[in-house]
Amino acid sequence: MRVFNQLESNVRSYSRLFPTVFKKAQGAILEDREGVKYIDFLSGVGTLNYGHNNPQIKERLFRYLESDGIVHGLDLATVAKEEFLEAFAAIILKPRQLNYKVQFPGPTGTNAVEAALKLARNITGRETVIAFSNGYHGVTLGSLATTAKASQRAAAGIPTTGVTFIPYDGYLGPDIDTTEYLDKVISDVGSGVTPPAAVIVETIQGAGGVNVASFEWLRSLEKVCRKHDTLLIADDIQVGCGRTGSFFSFEEVGISPDIVTLSKSLSGFGLPFSLVLIKPESDQWKPGQHSGTFRGPNLAFVTAKAALEIYWQDESLSAAVKEKGALMRSRLEQIAKNHPAAELSVRGRGMIQGLDCNNGNLADKILRTAFAQGLIMETAGAQGQV
């Protein structure tokens, strides 16, 4: 690790938790340069839903590169983009009766969030955005303002503005519906909360501690948005693309977000790629109003199309995710049952599952012990307790 300690910035984090030099990977297995193998439950924090170096997707990528297909294309019309859009519409949008325009905002999730926030403010003429306790939406300046953790926002060096935080589902206990509180403060001119341009929400807060919003709460949140002419932004960057079982994490909820952000496993191969899905009436961008050099990731178009065609033309993957998620949950619940003094609890949906250890020290000890025994995972929550 000497060269990393000498040359790489102090900002690095995961390499501190897992101090080895990784060399190759296949499926769910990472291997370091000493030949030690690890089961990868970290999965690029939700970026590798189809595994490392998926052979079927890799073969499509190799074919494209060998044909001298375009790699960098700004937002030019390319064959790779055309084929991705056609596949996304036919395989994902149309079967779900979803009508969205597709924006390519840049390579990463925070690019998508920045674009979504900017668009919502432009459409409504309002400045305030509602975000939630323990929410995470990125660390560039606009998305950082909607990220709840104070230590992350403090790194901006200036106040992050334009956002009001509201308690997430369950934050005040199981008997308090925080959407009623949201409705009240928006309705009351004396509350100090101005009518918002948008509400941005994760159906499951990953970094925030695997906090799972109930379907009822999410439906109520949508009703509040409709009542106050506020756009609903679903941040599906971490728990979309099949993590919960369905392609979109909100499908089974029955809500219809105005804007959806996607990234992480969207490319199917760990390549940088993000999308903003926009209802046609909300696609009020002027040409060039939101731009970026890397809006045309043609390699990711190729691998994303392959992932859609291989895994989303039937229910096989979805069923497998739900089955494996149930297995994960049952094993975690057994661990909790076997250690009653620790007061552990389990929460999650599909294949995003967490064991709440109540304190970060215990969770960190579990993480480091697991790594020593060949399992890589991470902690989440405000205190790293999950």
N, C-alpha and C positions, 0 to 999 in steps of 0.2 A: 504493500500500500504506500510505499515511500514516495513515488512520483505524484500520487494523488494528494498526499499531505503537503508536498512541496509546492505543487503548481496549481492545484484546483482551489477555487475559492472556498472560504469558510462556510459559504451558504449551503454546501452540499449536506444532505441529511440521510438518505437511505444507505449510502455507502458507509456511514458511521454505524448504523444499526447492524449491517451485514458485512463485516470487514473481511471480505475475500474478493478476489478478482475473477469474475465470471467469464467464461470463454464461449460456451455454446448452450443451446437450448432446443428442446423438442417436446411438443405437447405440453404437459404439466411439469416437466423436469428441466431444471437449470443445472448446469455443470460448471464448476470452477476450473482453473487451469491446473489444479492438482488432481483433477479427476473425481473430486467429491461431488456427489449428486444431491440435489435438494428438490423437494416437492414445492412447487411455487403456488402458494395460496395468495400471494400478493398480486400476481397477474397484472403487473403494470398499473395497479390501482384501478382495475376495471377495463384495461386496454386490450387484454388478451383473452377475450371470451371464447375464441376458437383455438386457443393454444399458441405456443411458440412455433414459428416456422411451419404452420399448417401446410402439409405437402400438396394438397389439392390447390390451395390458393397460391402457394409458391410457384407451382408449375405454370399457372396463368401469368404470373408476374414475369417469369423467365421468358415465356413466349413473347410477351409484349416488348421486353427489353431487346430481345434478339431481333425483333422486327424494326428496330430503330423508332419505336413509337415515341411520341412527344413526352418529355418528362416535365419541363417547366413551360407553362402556357398562360401565365397571368389569368385573365378571365376570357381568353380567346375561346371560340367554339372549336372543340376538338372531338375526334371520334370517341376517345375514351370517356369524355364528359357526357357526350350524347348517349352512349350506351349505358352509362351509370344512371342517368336521369330516367331513361326508358325503363330500366330494370327496377329502379326505386319506385316509380309510379305504378308499374304493373304488379310488383310483388308485395310492396308494403302499403302504399297509399290506397289504391283502388279496392283491394279486398277488405280494407277496414273502413271504406267509404269516407276517407279523409281527403279534404281538398286544401292543399297547401302549395304555395310557391316555394321554391328552393333558393336560398342564398348561400353562396360560398364566401364566408367572411374572412377566412385565413386558416392557418393550420391547426390551431389549438382551441380547446374549450373556452378559454377566457376570451378569445377573439369573437366567438359566437355570442357570449354573454354581453360583451361590449356593444356589439351590433344590435342585439335585441333591446338593450336599455336605451340606446340612442334612438332607435326607431320608435319605440313606445313614447318617448318624450316628444319626438317630432310630430307624431300622429295626434297626440292629445293636447299638445301645448302646455302640458303640466310638467313640473320638475320632479316631484317626489315619487319615489318608488318604495313600496312596502317589501321588506325582507323579513326573515324570521330568525329567532334565537337559534344558535348553533348551526346556522346555514353556512354553506361554503359554495362560492361561485367563481373563484379565481383570485389572482393577486395582482393583475394590472389595475390601474387606478379606478376605473369605473366599476369593474366587477368586484374589486377589493372593498369598495364602499358597501356592497351588499353582503360581504362576508362578515360573520358575526364576531369571530375571535379577535379580541382587542389587541393581542400581541402582533397579529398579522397586519391589522389595519395601522398600527403604530409605525410599522416599517415604511409606510408611505412618506413619512417625514412632514406631511401636511394634513390638516383635517380632511377626512373623507365626508363628503356632504351629499345631500339630495336623497337620503335614505332614512326611513323610519323603521325601526325593528319592532316586531310584534311577537309575542310568545307563540311558538310552534305547538302543534297538537301534542297534548300531554305534558307540556312544560310546567303548567300550573296544577297538575294532577289530573287524574282520569275523569273527574266530574265537571271540569270547567271547559266549556266550548269557547276557545279563543277566537273563533270566527265571529261569535256574537260581540265580543269586545272590539274586534276590528270594525264591524258594522257600526257600532256605537260611536267610535272615535272619528270615523269618516263622516258620519251623519251629523255630529255635533260640532257646530262652528266654534264652540268654546273649548274644544278638546286640545287645540294646538296642532292637530294633524290636518294638513291640507289634503284635498282630494288628490289621490295618487294617479300617476300615469299608468302604473302597472303594479301588479303583485308578482314577485318571482319566487317560485317554490320548488323544492325537491320533494317528490312523493316519498322518498326515503333519504334521510340525511346520512350520507356515508361518512365523510370526515367528521361530521358533528356527533357521531356516536351510534350509527345504525338506528336512528330514530325513525320509526315507521308511522306515517300518518294514516289514520283510519280512512276508509273509503267515504264514510259519512262526513268526516271533517273536510275532505277534499271537495266533495260535492257542495257542501255548504260554502266553502271558500269561493267556488266558481259562482254561486248565486250572489254572494256579496259583490264580486267583481262586476257581474252583469247589472246589479242594482245601481252601482255607482259609475257606470260607463268606464270601468277600469280594465285594462288589458291583463289577461292572465298569461304569464310566461311559465312554462314548465321546463325546468332545467333537468333534462334527462341525460346529461353528459355521462354521469357515472353509473346510473342504474338502468339506462336504456340498452338497446341492442341485445335484448334477451336476458339480461342479468336476473330479472325477476321471473322469467318464463315467457312472457309476451314480448314482442319487439319493443313496444313502448311501455314504460312502467305504468302509465295511466290508462291503458286500454281497458282493463277489467273494472276500473273505477267508473267509467262512463262519462268522463268529463271531456270537454273539447277546448283545449288551450288555444288562445289566439296566436301564440308564438311558442315554438319548441326549439330548444338548443340540444344538439347532438354532437358527440365527439368520441374520444376514447376508443371503444371497440368498433366504431363505425367503419374504419378501413378494413377490418378483418385480419390485419396482419401486423398491427403495431405501428403503422405509418401515421404521421400527423395528418389529421383530417377533421374538419368540423362543418356543421351545417346549421343554418337557421331556417326553420320551417315557418312560413308566414301565411296566414289566411289571406286570400286574394284581396279582400277589401282593405287589409292593413299593409299591403305592399305599396307603400307610398314613397319609396325611395326615388330620388332623382338620379339619373345616370351619373355614376362616379361619386355620389355623395358619401359612400363608404367604400374604401379601397384597400389595397394591400398587394404586395409583391407576390405572395405565395397563396393566392386564391385559387389557383388551378393545379392542385396536386394530382397530376394524371396517373402516377403510379398508384396512389390511393384510390382513384376512380376504378382502376382495373381490379384491385384486390377487393374493394368493397362490393363491386358487382359480382365477383366470384363468390363472396360470402353469402350474398343474397340468393344467388341461384342455387348454391349447394345446400344451404341450411334453412331457407325461409319459404320454400315452395310447398312445404307440408308442415305438419305439427310435430314431427319427430324430435327436433331440438327442444322445442318448447316443453314437450312432455318430459324429456330427459332432465331438463333443468329443474322442473318442479319435483321430479322424483328424487334427484340428488340433493336438492334443497331440503326436502323432508328428511332425508337420511342425515344430512349435516345437522339439522335442528335436533333430531332425536338423540344424536351422539352428544351434542353440547348440553342438552337437557339432562342426560345421564351424568355428565361431568358435574353439573350443578347439583344434582341430587346426591352424588357421592361426597360432596363437600358442603354440607349444610351450614357449617360454622362460617364459611366465607360469604354466605348470602349472595351467591351468584344468580344471575338471571340471563335468559336468552331472548333475543329478538331479531327479527329480520323477515325477509320475504324472498322466496326463490333461493338463488345462490349468493345472496348477500346476507350473511348471518353474523351475529356478534354475541360474545359472552361478556356481560357487564360484570366487572370485578369490583366495582364500587370505589376502587382507588387505583391510581396510575402505577404505583410501585408494584403491586401484584401483577397487573397486566404486563408491565415491562419485564418482570421476571419470567413470566410465561413465554413472552416473545423471544427472549434471549435463550431460554432453555430449549424451546422448539427449534431455533436456528442451530444450536449445538447438536441437535439430534436429526437435522436434515429437513426441517420444515420452515418455510419462509412465509410470514404473514405480517400484519401491521396492527397497531393500536389506533383507536379513534376516540373522539369525545373531547370535551373541553379540557379534561385532566388526563387524557390518554388512558382512560379507565376501561375501555371496551376492546 
